[in-house]
Amino acid sequence: MAELVFFSGTMDCGKSTLALQMHHNHAARGRDGVLFTRQDRAGDSTISSRLGLVHGAHEVRDETDFWDEVVARRTHGRRVDYLICDEAQFYTAQQVDQLARAVDELGVDVFAFGISTDFRTRLFPGSARLVELADRVETLQVRALCWCGARATHNARTVGGVMVVEGAQVVVGDVGADAAADEVGYEVLCRRHHVQRMTAATAHAASPSAQTLAEPAAMLPLDA
């Protein structure tokens, strides 16, 4: 039976790497697949991994209809056994419905990869619909780390290293880039430091006493 599987995790946890590895594995067994992406940081029509892997893909637009994409290829003689859908958080809810229909009625496996929540900890529409419809939701096992060493669970948007909590939901940037004062970047944080809005840059700039209090090992019980 074909499946709709959503592979989810924070930024910098290897989603695009897994997407390309999965495509390689299936293609090596003679299966025919089509790769899609949307707003990859490397540019249009590209799936790129921070490990340096790059592969061409079809750019998803607002008008893209996945049902039509599969039917058109099959009409012209392609099997289309599976779809690799990277940056799926940027897809519309209607496009996720189309993917689910392709799974159920055309027998196409769909492997979608994306982050669940934005820099405000709100679900992206595409991710929300994938959680609602997917046969399986898989959390990637490669853990991204906060600057403090704890597991990173939240995505933070920064401007010049300072976390911001307002703005458009979608602004393309990279993780770990040395952004100029007016450039948008992203950083993965644990929940505690996301709530405190403490990025690596602001922690480094803090006084020694403030930075010590931010470290989990330095927290004392109230009666100490």
Helices and strands as residue ranges (DSSP letters): E 4-8, H 15-28, E 33-37, E 46-48, E 54-56, E 58-59, H 66-75, E 82-85, G 88-90, H 93-106, E 109-114, H 125-133, E 136-139, E 154-159, E 162-164, E 184-189, H 191-195, H 200-205, H 208-214, G 216-218
